[in-house]
Amino acid sequence: MDRLATIFKDVNDWTTLHVLIWMLIGAGLYFTIRMRFVQIRLFGRMIRQIFDSRTSDGEGISSFQAFAIGIASRVGTGNIAGVAIAIKLGGAGAVFWMWLVAFLGMASAFVEAVLAQLFKIRWPDGTFRGGPAFYISRGLKSPWAGAVFSVALLVVFGLVFNAVQANAISESFSESFGLDRTQVGVALAVLSGIVIFGGIRNIARVAEVVVPFMAVAYLGVALWVLVANVDKIPDVLVLIVRSAFGLDQ
């Protein structure tokens, strides 16, 4: 098992360093230029449409509910623990490159969302199904690639991704409140099951209520940290830029 773990680690490290990061940056840069800096140009329209679309047509879900589901799937371990680990391993300069990749990634995310709308299909119950598997299959005319993506997604989100999130939550509760990690895990599974087995509309209704509270708490804590350390912000910004370009890492 140790040998297998080493092989997976080596493959993951090589793929991330030599393939994935350049693909992400390259695609983000291309889409940013091709879409004429859509992340800036349409920022105001994005805000207006989020809050002007609280109702659906009765068949699907509203734009705000779709937005809430998207936020719920993105903000989590990676945004909190992942950032802390990046700074621990890469120094303050890592923050600058995370800013850059996030900015370019907004254009990639916009293109992904548009493709999902263009190639979605209506389900018998009136809701819609879309996403990468559908625009890979229908847009690129590659059903086999869409099927491979679907299987990979089931493995990652069904086992790996959720396991990381659940582990982080249970460990946090255990360290902070002394609760048994197994009990916390079971409670998470039960609560998640109640939401998931209610279907997409139930997931949307829960996300519509929970995500705004999560977002306010997330931004509120970040703002509190900034206000509490406002005198250090100029020095921190200088350190981030100097470290990012090898001047003082």
FIMIFI-168907 format. One record per residue (C-alpha): y negated, z, x negated; residue number from 1; chain; residue in three letters. Coordinates in Angstrom, 2 decimals. Example, Ala and Ser with C-alpha at 12.3 -4.5 7.8 and 13.67 -1.06 7.14 Angstrom:
{{4.50, 7.80, -12.30}, 1, "A", "ALA"};
{{1.06, 7.14, -13.67}, 2, "A", "SER"};
***
This chain:
{{0.00, 0.00, 0.00}, 1, "A", "MET"};
{{-2.37, 0.74, -2.87}, 2, "A", "ASP"};
{{-1.69, -2.68, -4.35}, 3, "A", "ARG"};
{{-2.28, -4.32, -0.97}, 4, "A", "LEU"};
{{-5.51, -2.39, -0.50}, 5, "A", "ALA"};
{{-6.68, -3.53, -3.94}, 6, "A", "THR"};
{{-5.93, -7.17, -3.11}, 7, "A", "ILE"};
{{-7.85, -6.97, 0.19}, 8, "A", "PHE"};
{{-10.77, -5.27, -1.57}, 9, "A", "LYS"};
{{-10.92, -7.94, -4.29}, 10, "A", "ASP"};
{{-10.77, -10.76, -1.73}, 11, "A", "VAL"};
{{-13.42, -9.07, 0.42}, 12, "A", "ASN"};
{{-15.73, -8.43, -2.53}, 13, "A", "ASP"};
{{-15.45, -12.03, -3.80}, 14, "A", "TRP"};
{{-15.91, -13.55, -0.35}, 15, "A", "THR"};
{{-18.92, -11.36, 0.44}, 16, "A", "THR"};
{{-20.65, -11.88, -2.91}, 17, "A", "LEU"};
{{-19.93, -15.57, -3.52}, 18, "A", "HIS"};
{{-19.56, -17.06, -0.03}, 19, "A", "VAL"};
{{-20.74, -14.99, 2.92}, 20, "A", "LEU"};
{{-24.13, -13.83, 1.65}, 21, "A", "ILE"};
{{-25.14, -17.35, 0.60}, 22, "A", "TRP"};
{{-23.95, -18.81, 3.89}, 23, "A", "MET"};
{{-25.94, -16.24, 5.85}, 24, "A", "LEU"};
{{-29.10, -16.71, 3.80}, 25, "A", "ILE"};
{{-28.71, -20.50, 3.73}, 26, "A", "GLY"};
{{-28.12, -20.81, 7.45}, 27, "A", "ALA"};
{{-30.95, -18.40, 8.26}, 28, "A", "GLY"};
{{-33.38, -20.26, 6.00}, 29, "A", "LEU"};
{{-32.37, -23.64, 7.42}, 30, "A", "TYR"};
{{-32.72, -22.51, 11.03}, 31, "A", "PHE"};
{{-36.02, -20.74, 10.28}, 32, "A", "THR"};
{{-37.52, -23.97, 8.90}, 33, "A", "ILE"};
{{-35.79, -26.26, 11.40}, 34, "A", "ARG"};
{{-36.94, -24.13, 14.37}, 35, "A", "MET"};
{{-40.45, -23.70, 12.90}, 36, "A", "ARG"};
{{-40.23, -19.94, 12.37}, 37, "A", "PHE"};
{{-38.97, -19.27, 15.87}, 38, "A", "VAL"};
{{-38.69, -15.53, 15.17}, 39, "A", "GLN"};
{{-42.50, -15.40, 14.90}, 40, "A", "ILE"};
{{-43.50, -18.29, 17.14}, 41, "A", "ARG"};
{{-41.62, -17.08, 20.23}, 42, "A", "LEU"};
{{-41.78, -13.33, 19.64}, 43, "A", "PHE"};
{{-44.26, -12.72, 22.48}, 44, "A", "GLY"};
{{-42.27, -14.88, 24.88}, 45, "A", "ARG"};
{{-39.13, -12.93, 23.99}, 46, "A", "MET"};
{{-40.77, -9.62, 24.96}, 47, "A", "ILE"};
{{-42.09, -11.04, 28.22}, 48, "A", "ARG"};
{{-38.76, -12.53, 29.26}, 49, "A", "GLN"};
{{-36.84, -9.34, 28.54}, 50, "A", "ILE"};
{{-38.95, -7.28, 30.90}, 51, "A", "PHE"};
{{-39.51, -10.02, 33.49}, 52, "A", "ASP"};
{{-35.79, -10.58, 34.05}, 53, "A", "SER"};
{{-34.45, -7.35, 35.52}, 54, "A", "ARG"};
{{-32.67, -9.04, 38.45}, 55, "A", "THR"};
{{-29.75, -11.46, 38.53}, 56, "A", "SER"};
{{-28.77, -14.12, 41.04}, 57, "A", "ASP"};
{{-26.06, -11.85, 42.43}, 58, "A", "GLY"};
{{-23.29, -13.68, 40.61}, 59, "A", "GLU"};
{{-23.87, -12.96, 36.95}, 60, "A", "GLY"};
{{-25.90, -10.32, 35.12}, 61, "A", "ILE"};
{{-29.64, -10.17, 34.50}, 62, "A", "SER"};
{{-31.26, -11.20, 31.22}, 63, "A", "SER"};
{{-32.17, -7.59, 30.56}, 64, "A", "PHE"};
{{-28.56, -6.51, 31.06}, 65, "A", "GLN"};
{{-27.40, -9.23, 28.66}, 66, "A", "ALA"};
{{-30.02, -8.03, 26.17}, 67, "A", "PHE"};
{{-28.83, -4.43, 26.57}, 68, "A", "ALA"};
{{-25.20, -5.43, 25.93}, 69, "A", "ILE"};
{{-26.29, -7.32, 22.81}, 70, "A", "GLY"};
{{-28.23, -4.33, 21.48}, 71, "A", "ILE"};
{{-25.33, -1.99, 22.24}, 72, "A", "ALA"};
{{-22.99, -4.14, 20.14}, 73, "A", "SER"};
{{-25.41, -4.38, 17.20}, 74, "A", "ARG"};
{{-27.04, -0.99, 16.70}, 75, "A", "VAL"};
{{-24.58, 1.52, 15.32}, 76, "A", "GLY"};
{{-22.79, 2.44, 12.15}, 77, "A", "THR"};
{{-24.08, -0.57, 10.21}, 78, "A", "GLY"};
{{-27.71, 0.19, 11.00}, 79, "A", "ASN"};
{{-27.47, 3.86, 10.08}, 80, "A", "ILE"};
{{-24.60, 4.57, 7.68}, 81, "A", "ALA"};
{{-24.58, 1.00, 6.33}, 82, "A", "GLY"};
{{-28.24, 1.14, 5.34}, 83, "A", "VAL"};
{{-27.79, 4.53, 3.68}, 84, "A", "ALA"};
{{-24.79, 3.25, 1.70}, 85, "A", "ILE"};
{{-26.71, 0.12, 0.65}, 86, "A", "ALA"};
{{-29.58, 2.22, -0.70}, 87, "A", "ILE"};
{{-27.15, 4.61, -2.42}, 88, "A", "LYS"};
{{-25.31, 1.76, -4.16}, 89, "A", "LEU"};
{{-28.14, -0.72, -4.70}, 90, "A", "GLY"};
{{-31.23, 1.43, -4.99}, 91, "A", "GLY"};
{{-34.52, 1.14, -3.13}, 92, "A", "ALA"};
{{-34.66, -2.62, -3.77}, 93, "A", "GLY"};
{{-31.78, -3.11, -1.34}, 94, "A", "ALA"};
{{-34.20, -2.36, 1.49}, 95, "A", "VAL"};
{{-36.31, -5.42, 0.64}, 96, "A", "PHE"};
{{-33.32, -7.76, 0.72}, 97, "A", "TRP"};
{{-32.14, -6.23, 4.00}, 98, "A", "MET"};
{{-35.61, -6.95, 5.42}, 99, "A", "TRP"};
{{-35.39, -10.55, 4.22}, 100, "A", "LEU"};
{{-31.89, -11.19, 5.54}, 101, "A", "VAL"};
{{-32.79, -9.55, 8.87}, 102, "A", "ALA"};
{{-35.84, -11.80, 9.21}, 103, "A", "PHE"};
{{-33.84, -14.95, 8.47}, 104, "A", "LEU"};
{{-30.98, -13.70, 10.63}, 105, "A", "GLY"};
{{-33.27, -13.64, 13.67}, 106, "A", "MET"};
{{-33.38, -17.45, 13.57}, 107, "A", "ALA"};
{{-29.59, -17.66, 13.26}, 108, "A", "SER"};
{{-29.18, -15.24, 16.17}, 109, "A", "ALA"};
{{-31.54, -17.35, 18.28}, 110, "A", "PHE"};
{{-29.49, -20.48, 17.62}, 111, "A", "VAL"};
{{-26.26, -18.63, 18.41}, 112, "A", "GLU"};
{{-27.68, -17.41, 21.72}, 113, "A", "ALA"};
{{-28.88, -20.89, 22.69}, 114, "A", "VAL"};
{{-25.51, -22.45, 21.87}, 115, "A", "LEU"};
{{-23.79, -19.77, 23.94}, 116, "A", "ALA"};
{{-25.94, -20.76, 26.93}, 117, "A", "GLN"};
{{-25.41, -24.49, 26.44}, 118, "A", "LEU"};
{{-21.62, -24.31, 26.28}, 119, "A", "PHE"};
{{-20.83, -21.40, 28.61}, 120, "A", "LYS"};
{{-18.54, -21.91, 31.60}, 121, "A", "ILE"};
{{-18.46, -20.36, 35.07}, 122, "A", "ARG"};
{{-15.56, -18.01, 35.78}, 123, "A", "TRP"};
{{-13.81, -17.90, 39.21}, 124, "A", "PRO"};
{{-15.52, -14.58, 40.07}, 125, "A", "ASP"};
{{-18.96, -16.14, 39.62}, 126, "A", "GLY"};
{{-19.71, -14.67, 36.19}, 127, "A", "THR"};
{{-20.00, -16.71, 33.03}, 128, "A", "PHE"};
{{-18.05, -16.78, 29.77}, 129, "A", "ARG"};
{{-19.59, -18.01, 26.54}, 130, "A", "GLY"};
{{-20.11, -17.33, 22.88}, 131, "A", "GLY"};
{{-18.87, -18.68, 19.54}, 132, "A", "PRO"};
{{-15.33, -19.43, 20.72}, 133, "A", "ALA"};
{{-16.71, -21.63, 23.49}, 134, "A", "PHE"};
{{-19.29, -23.58, 21.50}, 135, "A", "TYR"};
{{-16.84, -24.01, 18.64}, 136, "A", "ILE"};
{{-14.24, -25.34, 21.07}, 137, "A", "SER"};
{{-16.53, -27.41, 23.30}, 138, "A", "ARG"};
{{-19.46, -28.19, 21.00}, 139, "A", "GLY"};
{{-17.56, -28.97, 17.82}, 140, "A", "LEU"};
{{-14.59, -30.34, 19.79}, 141, "A", "LYS"};
{{-12.27, -27.98, 17.92}, 142, "A", "SER"};
{{-10.20, -25.97, 20.40}, 143, "A", "PRO"};
{{-7.90, -24.77, 17.62}, 144, "A", "TRP"};
{{-10.84, -23.31, 15.65}, 145, "A", "ALA"};
{{-12.12, -21.61, 18.80}, 146, "A", "GLY"};
{{-8.67, -20.11, 19.36}, 147, "A", "ALA"};
{{-8.52, -18.85, 15.75}, 148, "A", "VAL"};
{{-11.96, -17.28, 16.15}, 149, "A", "PHE"};
{{-10.87, -15.60, 19.41}, 150, "A", "SER"};
{{-7.77, -14.08, 17.82}, 151, "A", "VAL"};
{{-9.79, -12.85, 14.83}, 152, "A", "ALA"};
{{-12.38, -11.36, 17.18}, 153, "A", "LEU"};
{{-9.71, -9.55, 19.18}, 154, "A", "LEU"};
{{-8.32, -7.99, 16.00}, 155, "A", "VAL"};
{{-11.73, -7.03, 14.59}, 156, "A", "VAL"};
{{-13.31, -5.68, 17.78}, 157, "A", "PHE"};
{{-10.09, -4.38, 19.29}, 158, "A", "GLY"};
{{-8.95, -2.48, 16.22}, 159, "A", "LEU"};
{{-11.14, -2.54, 13.11}, 160, "A", "VAL"};
{{-14.73, -2.42, 14.38}, 161, "A", "PHE"};
{{-14.16, 0.14, 17.12}, 162, "A", "ASN"};
{{-12.05, 2.25, 14.79}, 163, "A", "ALA"};
{{-14.95, 2.48, 12.31}, 164, "A", "VAL"};
{{-17.39, 3.43, 15.07}, 165, "A", "GLN"};
{{-15.03, 5.99, 16.63}, 166, "A", "ALA"};
{{-14.28, 7.49, 13.22}, 167, "A", "ASN"};
{{-17.99, 7.88, 12.43}, 168, "A", "ALA"};
{{-18.66, 9.51, 15.81}, 169, "A", "ILE"};
{{-15.70, 11.90, 15.64}, 170, "A", "SER"};
{{-16.49, 12.90, 12.06}, 171, "A", "GLU"};
{{-20.14, 13.53, 12.96}, 172, "A", "SER"};
{{-19.16, 15.77, 15.89}, 173, "A", "PHE"};
{{-16.63, 17.56, 13.72}, 174, "A", "SER"};
{{-19.10, 18.24, 10.92}, 175, "A", "GLU"};
{{-21.99, 19.17, 13.24}, 176, "A", "SER"};
{{-20.29, 21.09, 16.05}, 177, "A", "PHE"};
{{-16.84, 21.94, 14.68}, 178, "A", "GLY"};
{{-15.05, 19.89, 17.35}, 179, "A", "LEU"};
{{-11.55, 18.58, 16.80}, 180, "A", "ASP"};
{{-11.69, 14.92, 15.75}, 181, "A", "ARG"};
{{-8.62, 13.97, 17.78}, 182, "A", "THR"};
{{-10.11, 15.43, 20.95}, 183, "A", "GLN"};
{{-13.37, 13.59, 20.35}, 184, "A", "VAL"};
{{-11.44, 10.37, 19.82}, 185, "A", "GLY"};
{{-9.50, 10.80, 23.05}, 186, "A", "VAL"};
{{-12.72, 11.52, 24.95}, 187, "A", "ALA"};
{{-14.29, 8.37, 23.52}, 188, "A", "LEU"};
{{-11.26, 6.29, 24.52}, 189, "A", "ALA"};
{{-11.34, 7.64, 28.09}, 190, "A", "VAL"};
{{-15.08, 7.06, 28.52}, 191, "A", "LEU"};
{{-14.86, 3.58, 27.01}, 192, "A", "SER"};
{{-11.92, 2.72, 29.26}, 193, "A", "GLY"};
{{-13.81, 3.76, 32.39}, 194, "A", "ILE"};
{{-16.66, 1.44, 31.44}, 195, "A", "VAL"};
{{-14.64, -1.52, 30.14}, 196, "A", "ILE"};
{{-12.09, -1.72, 32.94}, 197, "A", "PHE"};
{{-14.90, -1.90, 35.45}, 198, "A", "GLY"};
{{-15.58, -5.46, 34.36}, 199, "A", "GLY"};
{{-18.60, -7.20, 32.88}, 200, "A", "ILE"};
{{-20.93, -6.13, 35.69}, 201, "A", "ARG"};
{{-20.01, -2.47, 35.19}, 202, "A", "ASN"};
{{-20.51, -2.81, 31.43}, 203, "A", "ILE"};
{{-23.91, -4.37, 32.09}, 204, "A", "ALA"};
{{-24.97, -1.59, 34.48}, 205, "A", "ARG"};
{{-23.99, 1.13, 32.00}, 206, "A", "VAL"};
{{-25.65, -0.65, 29.07}, 207, "A", "ALA"};
{{-28.82, -1.16, 31.11}, 208, "A", "GLU"};
{{-29.15, 2.62, 31.48}, 209, "A", "VAL"};
{{-27.78, 3.90, 28.17}, 210, "A", "VAL"};
{{-29.29, 1.39, 25.72}, 211, "A", "VAL"};
{{-32.98, 2.11, 26.49}, 212, "A", "PRO"};
{{-32.38, 5.83, 25.83}, 213, "A", "PHE"};
{{-30.52, 4.96, 22.63}, 214, "A", "MET"};
{{-33.30, 2.64, 21.49}, 215, "A", "ALA"};
{{-36.04, 5.19, 22.19}, 216, "A", "VAL"};
{{-34.11, 7.90, 20.32}, 217, "A", "ALA"};
{{-33.37, 5.54, 17.40}, 218, "A", "TYR"};
{{-37.00, 4.42, 17.05}, 219, "A", "LEU"};
{{-38.30, 7.93, 17.74}, 220, "A", "GLY"};
{{-36.34, 9.46, 14.88}, 221, "A", "VAL"};
{{-37.46, 6.68, 12.53}, 222, "A", "ALA"};
{{-41.09, 7.17, 13.57}, 223, "A", "LEU"};
{{-40.80, 10.93, 13.09}, 224, "A", "TRP"};
{{-39.47, 10.42, 9.55}, 225, "A", "VAL"};
{{-42.40, 8.10, 8.76}, 226, "A", "LEU"};
{{-45.01, 10.46, 10.21}, 227, "A", "VAL"};
{{-43.51, 13.49, 8.47}, 228, "A", "ALA"};
{{-43.66, 11.64, 5.13}, 229, "A", "ASN"};
{{-46.74, 9.48, 5.68}, 230, "A", "VAL"};
{{-48.22, 10.43, 2.30}, 231, "A", "ASP"};
{{-45.18, 8.98, 0.53}, 232, "A", "LYS"};
{{-45.12, 5.59, 2.31}, 233, "A", "ILE"};
{{-47.35, 3.70, -0.21}, 234, "A", "PRO"};
{{-45.23, 4.87, -3.14}, 235, "A", "ASP"};
{{-42.02, 4.01, -1.28}, 236, "A", "VAL"};
{{-43.22, 0.46, -0.54}, 237, "A", "LEU"};
{{-44.17, -0.05, -4.18}, 238, "A", "VAL"};
{{-40.77, 1.29, -5.30}, 239, "A", "LEU"};
{{-38.93, -1.02, -2.88}, 240, "A", "ILE"};
{{-40.74, -4.15, -4.12}, 241, "A", "VAL"};
{{-40.51, -3.24, -7.81}, 242, "A", "ARG"};
{{-36.80, -2.44, -7.50}, 243, "A", "SER"};
{{-36.07, -5.59, -5.51}, 244, "A", "ALA"};
{{-37.37, -7.85, -8.27}, 245, "A", "PHE"};
{{-35.90, -5.99, -11.20}, 246, "A", "GLY"};
{{-39.11, -4.41, -12.43}, 247, "A", "LEU"};
{{-38.09, -0.80, -12.03}, 248, "A", "ASP"};
{{-34.59, -0.55, -10.57}, 249, "A", "GLN"};
***
